[in-house]
Amino acid sequence: AFYSVAAGADSVAWIILLFCLRMALGMALDTNFQALSGEVFPTERRTTAQGFLVLTAGLGGPLGLLLSTRLVPYVGSVAAAS
């Protein structure tokens, strides 16, 4: 199975490497998205748009988690609810 990994130094090294790679790519993509999404709007409205994007991102994450847990009884599993 995917999660069946033998314990040992190699496994720990791979987990750390993949975690660091994921974090680096996630931060890079987030930075680019924030910079480019602000450039879409005129200068007078840019800070309002940036604030709205941060607000929706901050509310969307927890709201998505809440809704997916509420859907589990209806769809049968967390994977199907996500």
Secondary structure by P-SEA (a helix, b strand, c coil): ccccccccaaaaaaaaaaaaaaaaaaaaaaaaaaaaaaacccccaaaaaaaaaaaaaaaaaaaaaaaaaaaccccccccccc
